[in-house]
Amino acid sequence: MTDYTRYERARILGARSLQIAMGAPTFVESDSREPIDIAKKEMEENRLPITVKR
């Protein structure tokens, strides 16, 4: 996992959770139906379709 600040992590997970909740395709298999759990699993597996520009 890339080193994100806690603020970047919160922003990324929030944005990705919203995308998933609105019907965006997911990039991991998950037993959970909660968007935040799916986004966390994507982050853990480095499968996020989001980049951070610093």
Biopython code that builds the backbone (N, CA, C, O; Angstrom):
import numpy as np
from Bio.PDB.StructureBuilder import StructureBuilder

atoms = [
    (1, "MET", "N", (0.842, -1.174, 0.000)),
    (1, "MET", "CA", (0.000, 0.000, 0.000)),
    (1, "MET", "C", (0.890, 1.241, 0.000)),
    (1, "MET", "O", (1.879, 1.313, 0.730)),
    (2, "THR", "N", (0.531, 2.188, -0.809)),
    (2, "THR", "CA", (1.268, 3.439, -0.883)),
    (2, "THR", "C", (1.088, 4.201, 0.430)),
    (2, "THR", "O", (0.049, 4.097, 1.082)),
    (3, "ASP", "N", (2.102, 4.961, 0.805)),
    (3, "ASP", "CA", (2.014, 5.739, 2.041)),
    (3, "ASP", "C", (1.195, 6.994, 1.800)),
    (3, "ASP", "O", (1.658, 7.943, 1.167)),
    (4, "TYR", "N", (-0.023, 6.986, 2.312)),
    (4, "TYR", "CA", (-0.898, 8.143, 2.254)),
    (4, "TYR", "C", (-0.998, 8.750, 3.634)),
    (4, "TYR", "O", (-0.892, 8.043, 4.636)),
    (5, "THR", "N", (-1.203, 10.070, 3.697)),
    (5, "THR", "CA", (-1.497, 10.674, 4.995)),
    (5, "THR", "C", (-2.886, 10.228, 5.398)),
    (5, "THR", "O", (-3.640, 9.724, 4.565)),
    (6, "ARG", "N", (-3.233, 10.404, 6.647)),
    (6, "ARG", "CA", (-4.568, 9.978, 7.085)),
    (6, "ARG", "C", (-5.656, 10.788, 6.387)),
    (6, "ARG", "O", (-6.771, 10.302, 6.198)),
    (7, "TYR", "N", (-5.335, 12.014, 6.008)),
    (7, "TYR", "CA", (-6.313, 12.858, 5.314)),
    (7, "TYR", "C", (-6.516, 12.379, 3.878)),
    (7, "TYR", "O", (-7.641, 12.336, 3.380)),
    (8, "GLU", "N", (-5.417, 12.021, 3.222)),
    (8, "GLU", "CA", (-5.522, 11.472, 1.866)),
    (8, "GLU", "C", (-6.295, 10.164, 1.887)),
    (8, "GLU", "O", (-7.155, 9.924, 1.039)),
    (9, "ARG", "N", (-5.981, 9.321, 2.862)),
    (9, "ARG", "CA", (-6.663, 8.029, 2.986)),
    (9, "ARG", "C", (-8.169, 8.225, 3.172)),
    (9, "ARG", "O", (-8.966, 7.549, 2.520)),
    (10, "ALA", "N", (-8.559, 9.141, 4.051)),
    (10, "ALA", "CA", (-9.976, 9.403, 4.306)),
    (10, "ALA", "C", (-10.661, 9.936, 3.043)),
    (10, "ALA", "O", (-11.773, 9.520, 2.717)),
    (11, "ARG", "N", (-10.014, 10.831, 2.351)),
    (11, "ARG", "CA", (-10.592, 11.429, 1.142)),
    (11, "ARG", "C", (-10.739, 10.388, 0.038)),
    (11, "ARG", "O", (-11.763, 10.342, -0.643)),
    (12, "ILE", "N", (-9.721, 9.559, -0.140)),
    (12, "ILE", "CA", (-9.747, 8.523, -1.169)),
    (12, "ILE", "C", (-10.842, 7.505, -0.875)),
    (12, "ILE", "O", (-11.626, 7.159, -1.758)),
    (13, "LEU", "N", (-10.897, 7.026, 0.366)),
    (13, "LEU", "CA", (-11.909, 6.025, 0.711)),
    (13, "LEU", "C", (-13.319, 6.594, 0.591)),
    (13, "LEU", "O", (-14.236, 5.900, 0.153)),
    (14, "GLY", "N", (-13.490, 7.847, 0.978)),
    (14, "GLY", "CA", (-14.808, 8.476, 0.850)),
    (14, "GLY", "C", (-15.234, 8.624, -0.595)),
    (14, "GLY", "O", (-16.374, 8.323, -0.950)),
    (15, "ALA", "N", (-14.316, 9.090, -1.429)),
    (15, "ALA", "CA", (-14.622, 9.282, -2.853)),
    (15, "ALA", "C", (-14.893, 7.951, -3.537)),
    (15, "ALA", "O", (-15.842, 7.831, -4.312)),
    (16, "ARG", "N", (-14.070, 6.958, -3.256)),
    (16, "ARG", "CA", (-14.246, 5.639, -3.895)),
    (16, "ARG", "C", (-15.518, 4.961, -3.397)),
    (16, "ARG", "O", (-16.206, 4.303, -4.177)),
    (17, "SER", "N", (-15.843, 5.110, -2.114)),
    (17, "SER", "CA", (-17.079, 4.536, -1.575)),
    (17, "SER", "C", (-18.300, 5.128, -2.275)),
    (17, "SER", "O", (-19.250, 4.416, -2.597)),
    (18, "LEU", "N", (-18.261, 6.423, -2.502)),
    (18, "LEU", "CA", (-19.362, 7.080, -3.197)),
    (18, "LEU", "C", (-19.495, 6.561, -4.621)),
    (18, "LEU", "O", (-20.603, 6.312, -5.095)),
    (19, "GLN", "N", (-18.366, 6.397, -5.300)),
    (19, "GLN", "CA", (-18.402, 5.859, -6.661)),
    (19, "GLN", "C", (-19.032, 4.468, -6.676)),
    (19, "GLN", "O", (-19.875, 4.174, -7.524)),
    (20, "ILE", "N", (-18.622, 3.614, -5.737)),
    (20, "ILE", "CA", (-19.147, 2.252, -5.673)),
    (20, "ILE", "C", (-20.638, 2.273, -5.362)),
    (20, "ILE", "O", (-21.409, 1.517, -5.954)),
    (21, "ALA", "N", (-21.047, 3.136, -4.435)),
    (21, "ALA", "CA", (-22.459, 3.242, -4.074)),
    (21, "ALA", "C", (-23.312, 3.695, -5.260)),
    (21, "ALA", "O", (-24.487, 3.342, -5.361)),
    (22, "MET", "N", (-22.713, 4.475, -6.151)),
    (22, "MET", "CA", (-23.446, 4.965, -7.320)),
    (22, "MET", "C", (-23.388, 3.996, -8.494)),
    (22, "MET", "O", (-23.898, 4.302, -9.572)),
    (23, "GLY", "N", (-22.771, 2.824, -8.299)),
    (23, "GLY", "CA", (-22.795, 1.796, -9.320)),
    (23, "GLY", "C", (-21.514, 1.571, -10.104)),
    (23, "GLY", "O", (-21.523, 0.832, -11.088)),
    (24, "ALA", "N", (-20.417, 2.188, -9.696)),
    (24, "ALA", "CA", (-19.151, 1.994, -10.397)),
    (24, "ALA", "C", (-18.688, 0.547, -10.241)),
    (24, "ALA", "O", (-18.956, -0.080, -9.217)),
    (25, "PRO", "N", (-18.001, 0.018, -11.239)),
    (25, "PRO", "CA", (-17.496, -1.355, -11.120)),
    (25, "PRO", "C", (-16.412, -1.440, -10.045)),
    (25, "PRO", "O", (-15.665, -0.487, -9.818)),
    (26, "THR", "N", (-16.343, -2.600, -9.391)),
    (26, "THR", "CA", (-15.324, -2.804, -8.367)),
    (26, "THR", "C", (-14.183, -3.620, -8.955)),
    (26, "THR", "O", (-14.353, -4.309, -9.960)),
    (27, "PHE", "N", (-13.020, -3.537, -8.320)),
    (27, "PHE", "CA", (-11.823, -4.192, -8.830)),
    (27, "PHE", "C", (-11.337, -5.324, -7.937)),
    (27, "PHE", "O", (-10.245, -5.855, -8.138)),
    (28, "VAL", "N", (-12.157, -5.696, -6.943)),
    (28, "VAL", "CA", (-11.838, -6.824, -6.060)),
    (28, "VAL", "C", (-13.115, -7.614, -5.807)),
    (28, "VAL", "O", (-14.222, -7.093, -5.941)),
    (29, "GLU", "N", (-12.943, -8.871, -5.444)),
    (29, "GLU", "CA", (-14.068, -9.690, -5.009)),
    (29, "GLU", "C", (-14.235, -9.474, -3.514)),
    (29, "GLU", "O", (-13.254, -9.478, -2.772)),
    (30, "SER", "N", (-15.477, -9.283, -3.065)),
    (30, "SER", "CA", (-15.718, -9.041, -1.651)),
    (30, "SER", "C", (-17.032, -9.675, -1.235)),
    (30, "SER", "O", (-18.007, -9.671, -1.986)),
    (31, "ASP", "N", (-17.044, -10.220, -0.026)),
    (31, "ASP", "CA", (-18.272, -10.775, 0.531)),
    (31, "ASP", "C", (-19.176, -9.661, 1.043)),
    (31, "ASP", "O", (-20.393, -9.834, 1.122)),
    (32, "SER", "N", (-18.599, -8.542, 1.384)),
    (32, "SER", "CA", (-19.348, -7.419, 1.934)),
    (32, "SER", "C", (-20.095, -6.675, 0.831)),
    (32, "SER", "O", (-19.639, -6.608, -0.311)),
    (33, "ARG", "N", (-21.240, -6.124, 1.190)),
    (33, "ARG", "CA", (-22.009, -5.313, 0.258)),
    (33, "ARG", "C", (-21.879, -3.824, 0.578)),
    (33, "ARG", "O", (-22.442, -2.981, -0.120)),
    (34, "GLU", "N", (-21.128, -3.505, 1.643)),
    (34, "GLU", "CA", (-20.931, -2.118, 2.041)),
    (34, "GLU", "C", (-19.856, -1.459, 1.181)),
    (34, "GLU", "O", (-18.746, -1.984, 1.084)),
    (35, "PRO", "N", (-20.157, -0.334, 0.562)),
    (35, "PRO", "CA", (-19.179, 0.335, -0.303)),
    (35, "PRO", "C", (-17.866, 0.683, 0.398)),
    (35, "PRO", "O", (-16.800, 0.585, -0.209)),
    (36, "ILE", "N", (-17.929, 1.090, 1.671)),
    (36, "ILE", "CA", (-16.700, 1.462, 2.379)),
    (36, "ILE", "C", (-15.798, 0.246, 2.573)),
    (36, "ILE", "O", (-14.576, 0.362, 2.485)),
    (37, "ASP", "N", (-16.388, -0.915, 2.837)),
    (37, "ASP", "CA", (-15.588, -2.133, 3.015)),
    (37, "ASP", "C", (-14.931, -2.549, 1.703)),
    (37, "ASP", "O", (-13.783, -2.995, 1.690)),
    (38, "ILE", "N", (-15.653, -2.404, 0.614)),
    (38, "ILE", "CA", (-15.098, -2.737, -0.699)),
    (38, "ILE", "C", (-13.955, -1.778, -1.040)),
    (38, "ILE", "O", (-12.918, -2.203, -1.548)),
    (39, "ALA", "N", (-14.145, -0.481, -0.761)),
    (39, "ALA", "CA", (-13.102, 0.508, -1.023)),
    (39, "ALA", "C", (-11.854, 0.227, -0.184)),
    (39, "ALA", "O", (-10.734, 0.360, -0.678)),
    (40, "LYS", "N", (-12.039, -0.161, 1.075)),
    (40, "LYS", "CA", (-10.896, -0.497, 1.937)),
    (40, "LYS", "C", (-10.146, -1.701, 1.383)),
    (40, "LYS", "O", (-8.915, -1.722, 1.387)),
    (41, "LYS", "N", (-10.878, -2.702, 0.909)),
    (41, "LYS", "CA", (-10.225, -3.887, 0.360)),
    (41, "LYS", "C", (-9.459, -3.530, -0.915)),
    (41, "LYS", "O", (-8.357, -4.032, -1.138)),
    (42, "GLU", "N", (-10.040, -2.660, -1.754)),
    (42, "GLU", "CA", (-9.333, -2.202, -2.952)),
    (42, "GLU", "C", (-8.037, -1.493, -2.567)),
    (42, "GLU", "O", (-7.008, -1.682, -3.217)),
    (43, "MET", "N", (-8.084, -0.686, -1.522)),
    (43, "MET", "CA", (-6.888, 0.039, -1.088)),
    (43, "MET", "C", (-5.838, -0.941, -0.551)),
    (43, "MET", "O", (-4.652, -0.804, -0.852)),
    (44, "GLU", "N", (-6.266, -1.913, 0.232)),
    (44, "GLU", "CA", (-5.335, -2.907, 0.784)),
    (44, "GLU", "C", (-4.631, -3.694, -0.321)),
    (44, "GLU", "O", (-3.454, -4.034, -0.197)),
    (45, "GLU", "N", (-5.360, -3.981, -1.401)),
    (45, "GLU", "CA", (-4.807, -4.779, -2.494)),
    (45, "GLU", "C", (-4.187, -3.936, -3.604)),
    (45, "GLU", "O", (-3.835, -4.460, -4.661)),
    (46, "ASN", "N", (-4.049, -2.610, -3.364)),
    (46, "ASN", "CA", (-3.481, -1.698, -4.362)),
    (46, "ASN", "C", (-4.214, -1.755, -5.691)),
    (46, "ASN", "O", (-3.581, -1.751, -6.747)),
    (47, "ARG", "N", (-5.525, -1.806, -5.653)),
    (47, "ARG", "CA", (-6.330, -1.900, -6.868)),
    (47, "ARG", "C", (-7.200, -0.652, -7.062)),
    (47, "ARG", "O", (-8.188, -0.701, -7.795)),
    (48, "LEU", "N", (-6.850, 0.450, -6.424)),
    (48, "LEU", "CA", (-7.644, 1.670, -6.525)),
    (48, "LEU", "C", (-7.442, 2.364, -7.874)),
    (48, "LEU", "O", (-6.309, 2.513, -8.332)),
    (49, "PRO", "N", (-8.529, 2.783, -8.505)),
    (49, "PRO", "CA", (-8.408, 3.530, -9.765)),
    (49, "PRO", "C", (-8.289, 5.043, -9.509)),
    (49, "PRO", "O", (-8.785, 5.850, -10.295)),
    (50, "ILE", "N", (-7.638, 5.413, -8.419)),
    (50, "ILE", "CA", (-7.528, 6.821, -8.017)),
    (50, "ILE", "C", (-6.048, 7.135, -7.796)),
    (50, "ILE", "O", (-5.319, 6.327, -7.220)),
    (51, "THR", "N", (-5.612, 8.290, -8.246)),
    (51, "THR", "CA", (-4.243, 8.725, -7.998)),
    (51, "THR", "C", (-4.262, 9.998, -7.171)),
    (51, "THR", "O", (-5.236, 10.750, -7.193)),
    (52, "VAL", "N", (-3.190, 10.232, -6.446)),
    (52, "VAL", "CA", (-3.060, 11.437, -5.623)),
    (52, "VAL", "C", (-1.979, 12.298, -6.236)),
    (52, "VAL", "O", (-0.849, 11.853, -6.437)),
    (53, "LYS", "N", (-2.336, 13.527, -6.529)),
    (53, "LYS", "CA", (-1.372, 14.479, -7.068)),
    (53, "LYS", "C", (-0.964, 15.407, -5.931)),
    (53, "LYS", "O", (-1.808, 16.068, -5.326)),
    (54, "ARG", "N", (0.324, 15.453, -5.645)),
    (54, "ARG", "CA", (0.809, 16.284, -4.538)),
    (54, "ARG", "C", (1.523, 17.496, -5.050)),
    (54, "ARG", "O", (2.000, 18.311, -4.259)),
]
sb = StructureBuilder()
sb.init_structure("model")
sb.init_model(0)
sb.init_chain("A")
sb.init_seg("    ")
for serial, (resi, resn, name, xyz) in enumerate(atoms, 1):
    if name == "N":
        sb.init_residue(resn, " ", resi, " ")
    sb.init_atom(name, np.array(xyz, "f"), 0.0, 1.0, " ", f" {name:<3s}", serial, name[0])
structure = sb.get_structure()
